[in-house]
Amino acid sequence: MSQRGAYHHGDLRAALVAAALDIVSERGVAGLSVAEAARRTGVSTAAPYRHFPSRTALLSAAATQSGRQLLEEMRAACDEVRKRLGTADHADPHFAVEALAATARVYVIFAVAHGAAFELILADELQDHPDAERREVSRQIMDLLLWPAVTLTGEPAAATQFLWRFTAVVHGFAYLPGSGFIRGHAVGADFMASQAADVIRTLARAAIEGSSANHGSEPATPATE
């Protein structure tokens, strides 16, 4: 059976999404074309439109796939933290600190590995595209980051500001190797991820102290008889 025929039994959609992710990784979001995705999957240029009515729809499906993979890896990292600390208490500040550090590590490694395909998750041109599945994946990613941020800061507005800093740190470390700033230094994704995790730990612990100061908390006084 030809490659083209092999995709006519339910696999074409998945194959096109995989091709789209490869193209975006190589050429950036703007470099994706439906025709190129079709060529790489061995089908006619008209065939993709049976599954995706537009280039934006294909981009959205690729973003959903990329986001789902990131979400799964972040959840797995949080599960490892639970096992290591022996707790799943979302109100435990130490758990929150380590969960954020773990997700920062995953975030950096994922961005380094997938390049521009990672950027699909937050691509501006998809913000108004009505894809409920993509938006649900994005919401779950945000929820995974939001609960520890709220635990550390004490309220949603401060948690949002903390996540701005979180994003700045992880993006900075993810894109630093390609910036030329550290040219000549033998550093890889694991090193960058570990550095990002350490910075996030520092920021998270500072957030706990700031939250305590803002709420005027004082050390507990031992009970007397």
Backbone as CSV, one residue per row, in Angstrom:
resi,resn,N_x,N_y,N_z,CA_x,CA_y,CA_z,C_x,C_y,C_z
1,MET,0.851,-1.194,0.000,0.000,0.000,0.000,0.883,1.239,0.000
2,SER,0.545,2.247,-0.758,1.327,3.472,-0.817,1.181,4.236,0.481
3,GLN,2.129,5.185,0.701,2.045,6.012,1.903,0.752,6.793,1.918
4,ARG,0.363,7.294,0.742,-0.864,8.072,0.664,-2.067,7.231,1.082
5,GLY,-2.164,6.006,0.577,-3.298,5.159,0.912,-3.349,4.779,2.375
6,ALA,-2.161,4.712,3.016,-2.100,4.292,4.412,-2.799,5.274,5.335
7,TYR,-2.981,6.499,4.901,-3.583,7.511,5.767,-5.073,7.692,5.527
8,HIS,-5.658,6.821,4.746,-7.075,6.981,4.423,-7.976,6.137,5.307
9,HIS,-7.422,5.666,6.423,-8.226,4.814,7.302,-8.199,5.319,8.734
10,GLY,-8.225,6.630,8.886,-8.317,7.219,10.212,-7.038,7.771,10.780
11,ASP,-5.898,7.601,10.082,-4.623,8.063,10.603,-4.213,9.427,10.055
12,LEU,-4.900,9.928,9.076,-4.445,11.144,8.410,-4.414,12.329,9.367
13,ARG,-5.422,12.488,10.171,-5.455,13.641,11.077,-4.238,13.653,11.995
14,ALA,-3.950,12.518,12.629,-2.807,12.435,13.532,-1.501,12.655,12.784
15,ALA,-1.411,12.115,11.569,-0.192,12.286,10.773,0.023,13.740,10.398
16,LEU,-1.036,14.439,10.066,-0.923,15.857,9.724,-0.498,16.690,10.930
17,VAL,-1.035,16.362,12.096,-0.652,17.077,13.311,0.831,16.855,13.609
18,ALA,1.285,15.611,13.466,2.704,15.303,13.695,3.582,16.057,12.705
19,ALA,3.157,16.098,11.453,3.917,16.829,10.435,3.939,18.319,10.753
20,ALA,2.813,18.845,11.196,2.741,20.267,11.545,3.701,20.603,12.679
21,LEU,3.773,19.747,13.681,4.686,19.982,14.796,6.137,19.956,14.335
22,ASP,6.459,19.038,13.435,7.825,18.980,12.901,8.165,20.250,12.129
23,ILE,7.234,20.700,11.313,7.469,21.899,10.506,7.658,23.123,11.388
24,VAL,6.800,23.264,12.387,6.896,24.419,13.284,8.205,24.374,14.070
25,SER,8.622,23.187,14.484,9.894,23.055,15.205,11.058,23.533,14.340
26,GLU,10.975,23.251,13.040,12.056,23.593,12.123,11.985,25.042,11.642
27,ARG,10.777,25.545,11.391,10.617,26.813,10.687,9.901,27.894,11.479
28,GLY,9.405,27.543,12.652,8.629,28.506,13.416,7.159,28.445,13.045
29,VAL,6.337,29.123,13.845,4.890,29.096,13.630,4.527,29.629,12.255
30,ALA,5.181,30.713,11.832,4.860,31.319,10.536,5.243,30.419,9.368
31,GLY,6.106,29.439,9.607,6.581,28.581,8.518,5.677,27.421,8.182
32,LEU,4.605,27.239,8.945,3.706,26.120,8.662,2.797,26.421,7.482
33,SER,2.731,25.481,6.560,1.741,25.555,5.488,1.034,24.212,5.411
34,VAL,-0.230,24.252,5.072,-1.004,23.019,4.930,-0.430,22.171,3.808
35,ALA,0.017,22.815,2.753,0.570,22.083,1.603,1.812,21.291,2.002
36,GLU,2.673,21.897,2.831,3.881,21.204,3.262,3.540,20.048,4.192
37,ALA,2.551,20.237,5.062,2.116,19.140,5.924,1.575,17.983,5.094
38,ALA,0.835,18.312,4.049,0.311,17.281,3.151,1.441,16.550,2.447
39,ARG,2.415,17.308,1.962,3.543,16.682,1.256,4.265,15.698,2.158
40,ARG,4.475,16.082,3.415,5.221,15.218,4.332,4.442,13.976,4.730
41,THR,3.131,14.030,4.659,2.335,12.846,4.978,1.990,12.035,3.738
42,GLY,2.392,12.520,2.560,2.196,11.763,1.335,0.785,11.782,0.797
43,VAL,0.065,12.882,1.022,-1.297,12.989,0.507,-1.403,14.224,-0.373
44,SER,-2.518,14.345,-1.069,-2.734,15.501,-1.932,-2.911,16.759,-1.087
45,THR,-2.715,17.907,-1.706,-2.856,19.168,-0.976,-4.295,19.427,-0.560
46,ALA,-5.229,18.736,-1.184,-6.642,18.914,-0.812,-7.041,18.029,0.367
47,ALA,-6.328,16.918,0.572,-6.720,15.934,1.591,-6.791,16.499,3.016
48,PRO,-5.851,17.349,3.436,-5.928,17.847,4.825,-7.218,18.582,5.149
49,TYR,-7.837,19.179,4.139,-9.023,19.996,4.403,-10.244,19.155,4.756
50,ARG,-10.148,17.838,4.632,-11.221,16.974,5.128,-11.208,16.915,6.658
51,HIS,-10.064,17.252,7.245,-9.914,17.222,8.701,-9.756,18.615,9.308
52,PHE,-9.150,19.509,8.558,-8.882,20.859,9.064,-9.335,21.877,8.025
53,PRO,-10.349,22.670,8.333,-10.882,23.609,7.348,-9.945,24.766,7.025
54,SER,-8.911,24.953,7.847,-8.002,26.070,7.626,-6.638,25.766,8.229
55,ARG,-5.652,26.581,7.866,-4.321,26.471,8.453,-4.396,26.705,9.968
56,THR,-5.219,27.649,10.392,-5.358,27.943,11.818,-5.887,26.736,12.578
57,ALA,-6.818,26.006,11.968,-7.360,24.812,12.619,-6.283,23.757,12.796
58,LEU,-5.403,23.612,11.798,-4.299,22.662,11.914,-3.325,23.119,12.997
59,LEU,-3.026,24.409,13.027,-2.159,24.952,14.070,-2.741,24.685,15.457
60,SER,-4.045,24.878,15.584,-4.696,24.686,16.875,-4.614,23.238,17.328
61,ALA,-4.798,22.318,16.400,-4.699,20.899,16.746,-3.275,20.544,17.158
62,ALA,-2.286,21.130,16.472,-0.891,20.892,16.831,-0.587,21.481,18.203
63,ALA,-1.142,22.666,18.475,-0.948,23.290,19.787,-1.563,22.434,20.885
64,THR,-2.711,21.854,20.616,-3.367,20.975,21.591,-2.488,19.776,21.898
65,GLN,-1.929,19.177,20.853,-1.065,18.018,21.040,0.183,18.389,21.839
66,SER,0.794,19.517,21.491,1.988,19.969,22.197,1.661,20.279,23.654
67,GLY,0.547,20.970,23.882,0.138,21.310,25.242,-0.183,20.090,26.074
68,ARG,-0.816,19.099,25.450,-1.158,17.874,26.183,0.109,17.151,26.634
69,GLN,1.113,17.112,25.761,2.371,16.455,26.134,3.053,17.199,27.278
70,LEU,3.075,18.538,27.197,3.667,19.322,28.279,2.918,19.079,29.583
71,LEU,1.601,19.061,29.528,0.782,18.843,30.722,1.089,17.488,31.347
72,GLU,1.183,16.451,30.532,1.468,15.118,31.049,2.826,15.076,31.743
73,GLU,3.825,15.744,31.150,5.162,15.739,31.737,5.205,16.552,33.032
74,MET,4.458,17.653,33.078,4.402,18.443,34.296,3.694,17.680,35.414
75,ARG,2.614,16.992,35.077,1.911,16.186,36.078,2.805,15.073,36.621
76,ALA,3.552,14.443,35.723,4.454,13.373,36.155,5.516,13.922,37.100
77,ALA,6.002,15.127,36.823,7.004,15.742,37.687,6.417,16.036,39.074
78,CYS,5.184,16.506,39.112,4.520,16.770,40.397,4.283,15.473,41.165
79,ASP,3.962,14.404,40.446,3.779,13.108,41.097,5.079,12.635,41.746
80,GLU,6.201,12.891,41.078,7.501,12.526,41.651,7.771,13.313,42.922
81,VAL,7.382,14.581,42.922,7.544,15.395,44.133,6.697,14.828,45.267
82,ARG,5.463,14.438,44.955,4.595,13.842,45.981,5.239,12.603,46.594
83,LYS,5.790,11.752,45.735,6.411,10.524,46.220,7.637,10.841,47.078
84,ARG,8.422,11.799,46.632,9.650,12.142,47.347,9.370,12.769,48.700
85,LEU,8.369,13.636,48.766,8.049,14.322,50.015,7.060,13.557,50.884
86,GLY,6.373,12.604,50.259,5.388,11.831,51.013,4.151,12.616,51.367
87,THR,3.800,13.595,50.547,2.603,14.386,50.811,1.960,14.816,49.503
88,ALA,0.647,14.983,49.555,-0.097,15.524,48.413,-0.936,16.712,48.876
89,ASP,-0.527,17.314,50.000,-1.275,18.415,50.589,-0.969,19.712,49.842
90,HIS,-1.942,20.229,49.100,-1.743,21.450,48.330,-1.543,22.674,49.223
91,ALA,-1.873,22.558,50.491,-1.684,23.673,51.410,-0.289,23.683,52.031
92,ASP,0.519,22.690,51.729,1.876,22.583,52.284,2.817,23.463,51.462
93,PRO,3.365,24.539,52.033,4.238,25.436,51.267,5.465,24.736,50.686
94,HIS,6.041,23.795,51.427,7.229,23.088,50.919,6.875,22.290,49.669
95,PHE,5.731,21.649,49.704,5.264,20.915,48.522,5.070,21.873,47.347
96,ALA,4.485,23.045,47.621,4.251,24.028,46.567,5.565,24.502,45.948
97,VAL,6.566,24.768,46.792,7.875,25.208,46.295,8.473,24.160,45.369
98,GLU,8.472,22.908,45.822,9.105,21.845,45.040,8.302,21.509,43.780
99,ALA,6.980,21.644,43.854,6.157,21.421,42.660,6.472,22.459,41.588
100,LEU,6.612,23.713,41.990,6.950,24.764,41.031,8.347,24.567,40.459
101,ALA,9.294,24.170,41.296,10.647,23.909,40.805,10.646,22.763,39.794
102,ALA,9.855,21.729,40.084,9.780,20.572,39.185,9.141,20.939,37.854
103,THR,8.071,21.743,37.905,7.422,22.141,36.657,8.314,23.090,35.864
104,ALA,9.101,23.918,36.553,10.047,24.793,35.859,11.069,23.963,35.091
105,ARG,11.538,22.913,35.728,12.513,22.041,35.076,11.920,21.405,33.812
106,VAL,10.705,20.886,33.938,10.036,20.279,32.777,9.824,21.309,31.674
107,TYR,9.376,22.485,32.052,9.085,23.570,31.115,10.306,23.887,30.265
108,VAL,11.473,24.040,30.915,12.697,24.392,30.197,13.126,23.272,29.259
109,ILE,13.135,22.047,29.756,13.557,20.920,28.919,12.627,20.756,27.722
110,PHE,11.327,20.926,27.952,10.350,20.807,26.876,10.582,21.884,25.820
111,ALA,10.802,23.119,26.267,11.010,24.216,25.326,12.288,24.023,24.516
112,VAL,13.351,23.566,25.162,14.608,23.325,24.448,14.435,22.207,23.424
113,ALA,13.724,21.151,23.808,13.554,19.994,22.928,12.648,20.278,21.741
114,HIS,11.611,21.093,21.954,10.589,21.268,20.922,10.656,22.612,20.208
115,GLY,11.489,23.496,20.679,11.681,24.766,19.993,10.388,25.510,19.767
116,ALA,10.181,25.934,18.521,9.014,26.754,18.195,7.698,26.000,18.385
117,ALA,7.740,24.677,18.377,6.505,23.921,18.618,5.965,24.207,20.011
118,PHE,6.868,24.509,20.940,6.450,24.890,22.281,5.686,26.214,22.239
119,GLU,6.141,27.126,21.377,5.514,28.447,21.290,4.073,28.369,20.780
120,LEU,3.739,27.286,20.110,2.371,27.108,19.615,1.338,27.223,20.727
121,ILE,1.694,26.729,21.915,0.745,26.689,23.023,0.234,28.081,23.349
122,LEU,1.098,29.085,23.152,0.751,30.455,23.500,0.664,31.368,22.276
123,ALA,0.594,30.791,21.086,0.625,31.589,19.860,-0.521,32.591,19.795
124,ASP,-0.194,33.851,19.470,-1.193,34.918,19.416,-2.306,34.620,18.419
125,GLU,-1.933,34.053,17.278,-2.943,33.865,16.240,-3.990,32.809,16.578
126,LEU,-3.774,32.074,17.671,-4.751,31.061,18.077,-5.702,31.555,19.166
127,GLN,-5.429,32.723,19.706,-6.198,33.173,20.866,-7.690,33.324,20.584
128,ASP,-8.037,33.685,19.361,-9.453,33.874,19.026,-10.050,32.684,18.279
129,HIS,-9.239,31.627,18.112,-9.739,30.448,17.400,-10.571,29.594,18.355
130,PRO,-11.813,29.287,18.020,-12.715,28.580,18.949,-12.455,27.082,19.011
131,ASP,-11.410,26.708,19.734,-11.057,25.295,19.885,-11.160,24.952,21.375
132,ALA,-12.256,24.333,21.759,-12.512,24.044,23.173,-11.471,23.085,23.751
133,GLU,-11.012,22.133,22.951,-10.050,21.158,23.450,-8.719,21.829,23.766
134,ARG,-8.252,22.706,22.875,-6.990,23.407,23.120,-7.097,24.289,24.360
135,ARG,-8.212,24.974,24.481,-8.394,25.863,25.626,-8.468,25.088,26.938
136,GLU,-9.045,23.905,26.905,-9.116,23.082,28.110,-7.718,22.619,28.528
137,VAL,-6.893,22.232,27.554,-5.524,21.834,27.872,-4.761,23.009,28.467
138,SER,-4.918,24.194,27.858,-4.246,25.386,28.375,-4.706,25.706,29.794
139,ARG,-6.010,25.541,30.048,-6.540,25.805,31.380,-5.933,24.848,32.404
140,GLN,-5.799,23.583,32.027,-5.241,22.602,32.958,-3.775,22.890,33.255
141,ILE,-3.037,23.349,32.259,-1.641,23.738,32.495,-1.592,24.893,33.488
142,MET,-2.443,25.892,33.264,-2.462,27.043,34.165,-2.877,26.633,35.567
143,ASP,-3.864,25.750,35.692,-4.297,25.291,37.015,-3.166,24.592,37.758
144,LEU,-2.368,23.836,37.009,-1.260,23.103,37.621,-0.215,24.058,38.190
145,LEU,-0.069,25.208,37.559,0.864,26.217,38.055,0.236,27.135,39.093
146,LEU,-1.074,27.343,38.971,-1.733,28.338,39.824,-1.864,27.893,41.268
147,TRP,-2.197,26.604,41.493,-2.435,26.212,42.888,-1.198,26.389,43.761
148,PRO,0.015,26.001,43.315,1.159,26.235,44.199,1.464,27.723,44.360
149,ALA,1.216,28.512,43.302,1.447,29.948,43.408,0.508,30.586,44.428
150,VAL,-0.743,30.146,44.446,-1.693,30.656,45.436,-1.295,30.204,46.842
151,THR,-0.837,28.973,46.967,-0.382,28.477,48.270,0.740,29.346,48.820
152,LEU,1.659,29.766,47.948,2.809,30.550,48.390,2.453,31.993,48.701
153,THR,1.599,32.588,47.862,1.330,34.022,47.973,0.094,34.350,48.792
154,GLY,-0.834,33.400,48.869,-2.014,33.601,49.691,-3.245,34.112,48.976
155,GLU,-3.096,34.614,47.749,-4.282,35.098,47.033,-4.013,35.170,45.537
156,PRO,-5.065,35.088,44.709,-4.917,34.934,43.257,-4.161,36.058,42.558
157,ALA,-4.372,37.316,42.947,-3.708,38.421,42.256,-2.188,38.329,42.426
158,ALA,-1.751,38.077,43.645,-0.316,37.930,43.897,0.221,36.675,43.211
159,ALA,-0.589,35.627,43.139,-0.175,34.399,42.462,0.053,34.656,40.976
160,THR,-0.808,35.471,40.370,-0.648,35.807,38.959,0.658,36.553,38.720
161,GLN,0.987,37.490,39.591,2.248,38.216,39.469,3.441,37.272,39.626
162,PHE,3.295,36.328,40.569,4.374,35.349,40.748,4.572,34.540,39.481
163,LEU,3.486,34.145,38.820,3.595,33.340,37.605,4.182,34.130,36.445
164,TRP,4.036,35.454,36.446,4.755,36.255,35.445,6.259,36.070,35.627
165,ARG,6.688,36.116,36.874,8.118,35.943,37.159,8.562,34.521,36.820
166,PHE,7.724,33.567,37.169,8.003,32.166,36.831,8.235,32.024,35.332
167,THR,7.320,32.588,34.540,7.412,32.471,33.086,8.656,33.163,32.548
168,ALA,8.981,34.332,33.101,10.176,35.049,32.658,11.430,34.221,32.916
169,VAL,11.488,33.579,34.065,12.658,32.768,34.410,12.789,31.570,33.477
170,VAL,11.711,30.808,33.339,11.829,29.577,32.554,12.053,29.875,31.070
171,HIS,11.405,30.909,30.557,11.649,31.274,29.163,13.083,31.749,28.983
172,GLY,13.572,32.519,29.945,14.942,33.011,29.845,15.952,31.883,29.786
173,PHE,15.819,30.915,30.672,16.750,29.793,30.669,16.558,28.891,29.450
174,ALA,15.325,28.763,28.983,15.067,27.910,27.819,15.712,28.466,26.554
175,TYR,15.715,29.783,26.413,16.216,30.392,25.187,17.640,30.918,25.310
176,LEU,18.224,30.847,26.498,19.585,31.320,26.701,20.617,30.572,25.850
177,PRO,20.532,29.232,25.733,21.548,28.528,24.932,21.609,28.995,23.484
178,GLY,20.496,29.429,22.918,20.491,29.860,21.529,20.722,31.338,21.338
179,SER,20.963,32.056,22.425,21.080,33.512,22.342,22.468,33.987,21.969
180,GLY,23.473,33.139,22.129,24.844,33.548,21.889,25.512,34.120,23.122
181,PHE,24.729,34.395,24.151,25.274,35.003,25.357,26.240,34.070,26.078
182,ILE,25.979,32.766,26.000,26.858,31.809,26.678,27.632,30.975,25.661
183,ARG,27.881,31.565,24.507,28.651,30.875,23.470,30.006,30.438,24.025
184,GLY,30.372,29.199,23.717,31.644,28.684,24.196,31.540,27.902,25.489
185,HIS,30.387,27.964,26.125,30.178,27.192,27.353,29.397,25.927,27.027
186,ALA,29.885,24.816,27.517,29.242,23.523,27.244,28.114,23.303,28.245
187,VAL,26.946,23.824,27.926,25.783,23.650,28.796,24.637,23.061,27.986
188,GLY,23.905,22.173,28.594,22.790,21.533,27.909,21.471,21.848,28.574
189,ALA,20.433,21.179,28.092,19.087,21.424,28.594,18.964,21.086,30.075
190,ASP,19.604,20.003,30.509,19.511,19.617,31.927,20.109,20.680,32.831
191,PHE,21.246,21.239,32.406,21.881,22.284,33.206,20.983,23.513,33.278
192,MET,20.443,23.931,32.149,19.564,25.092,32.120,18.314,24.853,32.979
193,ALA,17.785,23.643,32.892,16.586,23.308,33.662,16.870,23.340,35.159
194,SER,18.023,22.829,35.563,18.388,22.838,36.977,18.584,24.257,37.487
195,GLN,19.204,25.105,36.673,19.385,26.498,37.055,18.033,27.193,37.217
196,ALA,17.127,26.949,36.282,15.788,27.549,36.366,15.068,27.091,37.620
197,ALA,15.164,25.800,37.922,14.500,25.265,39.109,15.039,25.912,40.375
198,ASP,16.353,26.140,40.436,16.943,26.776,41.615,16.448,28.207,41.784
199,VAL,16.354,28.936,40.678,15.864,30.316,40.760,14.403,30.335,41.213
200,ILE,13.608,29.416,40.680,12.195,29.359,41.071,12.057,29.023,42.553
201,ARG,12.902,28.144,43.071,12.872,27.858,44.509,13.125,29.132,45.319
202,THR,14.112,29.908,44.877,14.433,31.150,45.581,13.261,32.123,45.550
203,LEU,12.669,32.287,44.371,11.517,33.179,44.243,10.324,32.678,45.062
204,ALA,10.136,31.370,45.072,8.999,30.795,45.797,9.151,30.989,47.299
205,ARG,10.354,30.784,47.802,10.575,30.973,49.242,10.425,32.444,49.623
206,ALA,10.869,33.329,48.733,10.688,34.760,48.988,9.210,35.124,48.988
207,ALA,8.436,34.464,48.137,6.990,34.721,48.093,6.321,34.317,49.391
208,ILE,6.786,33.222,49.982,6.237,32.796,51.272,6.522,33.859,52.337
209,GLU,7.751,34.355,52.353,8.118,35.368,53.339,7.327,36.649,53.117
210,GLY,7.146,37.019,51.846,6.386,38.220,51.537,4.935,38.097,51.937
211,SER,4.374,36.918,51.720,2.985,36.685,52.099,2.810,36.777,53.606
212,SER,3.764,36.220,54.351,3.689,36.262,55.812,3.795,37.697,56.308
213,ALA,4.691,38.471,55.676,4.868,39.864,56.092,3.628,40.693,55.787
214,ASN,3.043,40.459,54.611,1.861,41.230,54.221,0.662,40.953,55.110
215,HIS,0.604,39.743,55.644,-0.520,39.371,56.501,-0.214,39.564,57.986
216,GLY,0.983,40.093,58.245,1.333,40.393,59.631,1.417,39.183,60.521
217,SER,1.785,38.031,59.922,1.852,36.817,60.738,3.074,36.850,61.640
218,GLU,2.973,36.241,62.778,4.064,36.153,63.734,4.247,34.701,64.125
219,PRO,5.451,34.349,64.554,5.671,32.978,64.999,4.698,32.609,66.116
220,ALA,4.239,31.405,66.072,3.280,30.949,67.080,3.916,30.945,68.460
221,THR,3.164,31.345,69.443,3.651,31.346,70.835,3.274,30.010,71.487
222,PRO,4.245,29.334,72.049,3.926,28.035,72.682,2.850,28.196,73.730
223,ALA,1.991,27.213,73.826,0.901,27.261,74.814,1.479,27.109,76.207
224,THR,0.878,27.791,77.154,1.309,27.676,78.552,0.190,27.065,79.382
225,GLU,0.574,26.385,80.377,-0.418,25.736,81.238,-0.809,26.656,82.384
